[in-house]
Amino acid sequence: MEIGYTLMGEQRGPRDLVDDSVRAEQAGFDFLVASDHFSPWLESQGHSPYTWTVLGAVAHATQRIPFMTYVTCPILRYHPAVVAQKAATLQLLSDGRFSLGLGAGEQLNEHVVGKGWPPVDVRHEMLAEAVQVIRSLWGGGFTNLRGKHFQVESAKLYDLPEAAPPIGIAASGAQSTALAAQQGDYLIATEPKAEIVRAYRDAGGTGDVIGQFPVCFGEDHKSLQLLHEQFRWMGLGWKVNSELPGTAAFDSASQFVRDEDLAQTSAWGTDVSRYQEKVQAFADAGFTKVALVQVGPDQQEFCDWYASDLRQAIAA
């Protein structure tokens, strides 16, 4: 099981995120994932810089660690032709360390361009078409497309890496899992559910399966309190999270999420067994990689603890 570190843009400014990437590399994490949001989930989180600018700096600040978007939505806020160009450029800047994680998005981020919020089946159609656009542009030459959802007019990328970035696709149900198997190189999922992995494998998917869960290192009571203050939105579930339009809605909808609800999906404090338990749940479900989200400002302390204690405990 490879262990990753999350560059959580919703809780950190751009300079901090670049510094965090260096800390994570030095601490021995195997990979980085970066959220790609226009808005934080909760107003109290207070940040949301432009991820692609941050990752350009990360490519130069780090030396060896692979990194990926987790995830980018290429269907409304970004046109897929622009995503193809951005990803190709990052692959060049990082000497081949970048992977492009894609998903059908959340209304929280995509409504800002004023194009409405399509139902989930339409979003998956759009995502499938977007992947075709991206791969076509990475193939070189000119792309012309008159699709159901996108148009591309005589587009060509002039700076292409020797090897295109792998594409991961976020999935939680049958439609998205099949899309990940058919058009992606790996699967992204946020819950350690074996049925998601089985569906991906049954549909022909052969790549990595990458998960993620929140953690909060520190004194038990304070860390659990901070986890609740900053990450209680996760207790709503993805079907709700993808539909709410703004931070006020998340603040209101998550007010009844309890500490015990978070305990089912998170680890906190300094007891390594809590972290081991959560990592093992992903391993048992068939995941090959999992990224940790350190909630709150104590990123240096967490990275130091990971290097000195947690890394070896999880590996064991």
C-alpha positions in Angstrom: 0.0 0.0 0.0 1.4 3.4 -1.0 0.7 6.3 1.3 0.0 9.8 -0.1 -0.3 13.3 1.2 -3.1 15.7 0.3 -2.5 19.3 -0.7 -5.8 20.6 0.6 -6.4 23.9 -1.1 -9.6 24.6 0.8 -7.7 25.1 4.0 -4.3 26.4 2.9 -3.0 29.4 0.9 -0.8 28.9 -2.3 2.6 29.5 -0.6 1.7 27.1 2.2 0.7 24.4 -0.2 4.0 24.6 -2.1 5.8 24.4 1.2 3.6 21.5 2.3 4.6 19.6 -0.8 8.3 19.9 0.1 7.6 18.8 3.6 5.6 15.7 2.4 8.4 14.7 0.0 11.0 15.0 2.8 8.8 13.0 5.2 8.8 10.1 2.8 5.2 10.1 1.4 4.9 8.1 -1.8 2.7 10.6 -3.8 0.8 13.8 -3.5 -2.8 14.6 -4.4 -4.2 18.1 -4.8 -7.9 19.2 -4.6 -9.1 21.4 -7.5 -11.8 23.7 -6.1 -13.1 27.2 -6.7 -14.6 27.3 -3.2 -13.9 25.8 0.2 -16.5 23.4 1.6 -17.1 25.5 4.7 -16.6 29.2 5.2 -14.3 28.6 8.1 -11.8 26.8 5.9 -11.1 30.1 4.3 -9.0 29.2 1.2 -9.2 28.0 -2.4 -6.3 29.1 -4.6 -6.0 28.1 -8.3 -4.7 24.6 -8.1 -2.9 24.5 -11.5 -0.7 27.5 -10.6 0.1 25.9 -7.3 1.0 22.6 -9.0 3.4 24.4 -11.4 5.3 25.6 -8.4 5.1 22.2 -6.8 6.7 20.7 -9.9 9.7 22.9 -9.4 9.9 22.8 -5.6 9.9 19.0 -5.4 12.3 16.5 -6.9 11.0 13.0 -7.0 7.4 12.7 -5.7 4.6 12.0 -8.1 1.5 14.2 -7.9 -2.0 14.4 -9.3 -5.2 16.3 -9.3 -7.8 14.8 -7.0 -9.9 15.7 -8.9 -10.4 18.0 -11.8 -13.8 18.4 -13.3 -13.4 19.1 -17.1 -17.0 19.6 -18.1 -18.1 23.2 -17.0 -15.7 25.4 -15.3 -12.9 24.1 -17.6 -13.2 23.1 -21.2 -11.5 19.8 -21.8 -9.2 21.3 -24.4 -7.8 23.6 -21.8 -7.4 20.8 -19.3 -5.5 18.8 -21.9 -3.1 21.7 -22.4 -2.6 22.4 -18.6 -2.0 18.7 -17.9 0.5 18.3 -20.8 2.4 21.4 -19.5 2.6 20.0 -16.0 3.8 16.7 -17.2 6.7 18.6 -19.0 7.5 20.7 -16.0 7.6 17.8 -13.6 9.6 15.4 -15.9 6.8 12.9 -16.1 5.6 12.9 -12.4 2.0 14.2 -13.1 -1.2 12.3 -13.3 -4.6 13.7 -14.2 -7.4 12.8 -11.9 -10.8 13.6 -13.3 -14.4 13.5 -12.0 -17.9 14.7 -12.7 -17.6 17.5 -10.2 -19.6 19.2 -7.6 -22.1 22.1 -8.0 -20.1 24.0 -5.3 -17.3 24.6 -7.8 -19.0 24.4 -11.2 -22.0 26.6 -10.8 -19.8 29.7 -10.8 -19.6 29.9 -14.6 -23.4 30.2 -14.9 -24.1 27.2 -17.1 -26.4 25.4 -14.6 -25.9 22.0 -13.0 -26.8 19.0 -15.1 -28.1 15.7 -13.6 -25.5 13.1 -12.8 -26.2 10.9 -15.9 -25.6 13.9 -18.1 -22.4 14.8 -16.2 -21.1 11.3 -16.8 -21.8 11.7 -20.5 -20.0 15.0 -20.5 -17.0 13.5 -18.7 -16.7 10.6 -21.2 -16.7 13.0 -24.0 -14.2 15.3 -22.2 -11.8 12.4 -21.8 -12.0 11.7 -25.6 -11.1 15.4 -26.3 -8.2 15.3 -23.9 -6.7 12.0 -25.3 -7.2 13.2 -28.9 -5.2 16.4 -28.2 -2.5 14.4 -26.5 -2.2 12.3 -29.6 -0.8 15.3 -31.6 -2.1 16.9 -34.7 -5.3 18.9 -35.0 -8.5 17.9 -33.3 -11.9 18.9 -34.6 -15.0 17.6 -32.8 -18.7 18.2 -33.0 -19.8 16.3 -29.9 -23.1 16.2 -28.0 -21.6 18.4 -25.3 -18.4 19.9 -26.6 -17.0 21.5 -29.7 -13.3 21.6 -30.6 -12.3 23.7 -33.6 -8.9 23.0 -35.2 -7.1 22.6 -31.8 -3.5 21.4 -31.5 -1.1 21.3 -28.6 2.4 22.4 -29.4 4.1 21.3 -26.2 3.5 17.6 -25.6 5.4 15.3 -23.2 6.9 12.0 -24.5 4.5 10.1 -22.3 1.0 11.4 -21.7 -0.1 11.8 -18.1 -2.1 8.8 -16.8 -5.8 9.6 -16.4 -7.7 8.5 -13.2 -11.5 8.7 -13.0 -13.4 9.2 -9.7 -16.2 6.7 -9.3 -18.9 5.7 -6.8 -21.5 3.9 -8.8 -21.9 1.6 -11.8 -21.9 4.2 -14.5 -18.8 6.0 -13.3 -17.0 2.8 -12.4 -17.5 1.5 -16.0 -16.3 4.8 -17.4 -13.1 4.5 -15.2 -12.5 1.0 -16.5 -13.1 1.8 -20.1 -11.5 5.2 -20.5 -9.2 5.7 -17.5 -5.9 4.3 -16.4 -6.8 4.0 -12.7 -9.7 4.4 -10.4 -10.3 7.1 -7.7 -12.8 6.5 -4.8 -13.2 8.0 -1.4 -14.8 5.1 0.5 -13.2 1.7 1.2 -15.9 -0.3 -0.5 -14.9 -3.6 -2.0 -17.9 -3.6 -4.3 -16.6 -0.5 -6.1 -13.2 -2.2 -6.7 -14.9 -5.4 -7.8 -17.1 -3.5 -10.3 -14.0 -1.7 -11.7 -12.2 -5.0 -12.1 -15.2 -6.8 -13.6 -15.5 -4.0 -16.1 -12.0 -4.6 -17.2 -10.1 -2.0 -15.1 -6.5 -3.1 -14.4 -5.0 0.1 -12.9 -4.4 1.3 -9.4 -7.3 2.1 -7.1 -6.6 5.3 -5.0 -8.5 6.3 -1.9 -8.4 9.1 0.6 -9.4 9.8 4.2 -9.1 12.7 6.7 -6.8 12.6 9.7 -6.0 15.2 12.4 -2.7 14.7 14.3 -2.6 16.3 17.8 -4.0 16.0 21.3 -7.0 13.8 21.2 -9.8 16.2 22.2 -8.5 19.2 20.3 -7.8 17.2 17.1 -11.2 15.6 17.1 -12.8 19.0 17.7 -10.8 20.5 14.8 -11.7 17.6 12.6 -15.4 18.3 13.3 -15.0 22.0 12.7 -13.2 21.7 9.4 -14.3 18.4 7.9 -17.8 17.6 9.1 -19.1 18.1 5.5 -17.7 14.8 4.6 -20.2 13.1 6.8 -23.0 14.1 4.4 -22.0 11.6 1.7 -21.0 12.2 -1.8 -24.5 12.3 -3.3 -25.3 15.3 -1.1 -21.8 16.9 -1.4 -22.0 17.0 -5.2 -25.4 18.8 -5.2 -25.1 21.6 -2.6 -24.3 25.0 -4.1 -22.2 26.9 -1.6 -20.5 27.1 1.8 -23.7 28.3 3.6 -25.5 25.2 2.4 -22.7 23.0 3.7 -22.6 24.8 7.0 -26.3 24.3 7.4 -26.5 20.7 6.1 -23.6 19.5 8.3 -24.7 21.0 11.6 -26.0 17.6 12.8 -23.0 15.5 11.8 -21.6 14.0 15.1 -18.1 13.2 16.3 -19.0 9.5 16.1 -20.0 9.9 12.5 -16.5 11.2 11.7 -14.9 8.5 13.7 -16.1 5.9 11.2 -14.2 7.6 8.3 -11.4 9.5 10.0 -8.4 9.1 12.3 -7.2 11.6 14.8 -4.8 12.1 17.8 -1.5 10.2 18.3 -2.8 6.6 18.5 -1.3 5.0 15.4 -3.7 2.1 15.7 -6.5 4.4 14.5 -4.6 5.3 11.4 -3.6 1.7 10.8 -7.3 0.6 11.0 -8.4 3.1 8.4 -5.5 2.2 6.0 -6.2 -1.5 6.5 -9.9 -1.0 5.6 -8.8 0.4 2.2 -6.3 -2.4 1.7 -8.9 -5.0 2.5 -11.3 -3.5 0.0 -8.6 -3.8 -2.8 -7.2 -0.3 -2.9 -3.5 0.0 -3.8 -2.9 3.6 -2.7 -4.5 5.9 -0.1 -3.9 9.6 0.6 -4.1 11.1 4.0 -5.7 14.6 4.5 -4.2 16.3 7.5 -6.9 18.7 8.7 -5.8 22.0 10.1 -2.7 24.2 10.2 -0.2 21.7 11.8 1.2 20.3 8.6 4.9 20.4 9.6 4.1 18.6 12.9 2.1 15.9 11.1 4.8 15.3 8.5 7.4 15.0 11.2 5.3 12.5 13.1 4.6 10.6 9.9 8.4 10.3 9.2 9.2 9.3 12.8 6.3 7.1 13.8 3.4 6.7 11.5 5.1 5.6 8.3 6.7 2.6 9.8 3.6 1.6 11.7 1.5 1.7 8.6 4.1 -0.2 6.6 4.1 -2.9 9.3 
